[in-house]
Amino acid sequence: MNRQKIHLHSMMVHSIAALAPLAAIAYLFLKQEVTFLSFDGPTWRFLVVFSVILMFLTALPACLSGVFERGHVYIKWHPTHKIKLTLSVLFIMMLAAELIMLNAGGLQEPVLSLTGILIVVGNNIVSFLLCKYGLRITMGRQSLEKTSYEPDLFRKDPIDILVTAGELKKEAPKYMDLLTER
């Protein structure tokens, strides 16, 4: 594993997917003054602020790494990738607004305030959509929707895998360890 690159983009987006509901639950518990074991108001406040800050700091490099993984051929991007980029930019702007509101005392406002709606509803909807489109990209074949890739035989210059396999049949097989990340 030390020879293989770790897929940093994947780890970053998974942390955002976990932090969005954590911030929402902590915000609701803070507003309802829920006390559970040693978790009380200051703990919920810390979890809300920490989660929003961490999501913002993670969303920036996650968005950039997603763009650079796709290369700079934006015009040829599949619509799914364009939707994900738009959602990522929207998410970063929402998180920046939340940080500004939290800095201005946004935790003192009621649940049905702009801060509460963004933390509880907005972050989770955008995070869910990013996950949905991410799964559609990575697991297109297993998806219930139309795939986000173009089959080789439908390309302008079709590629037949059997012809390619025939050309490479004299090469020795390569061993791939399925337990290591590529």
Disulfide bonds with the S-S distance in Angstrom:
none
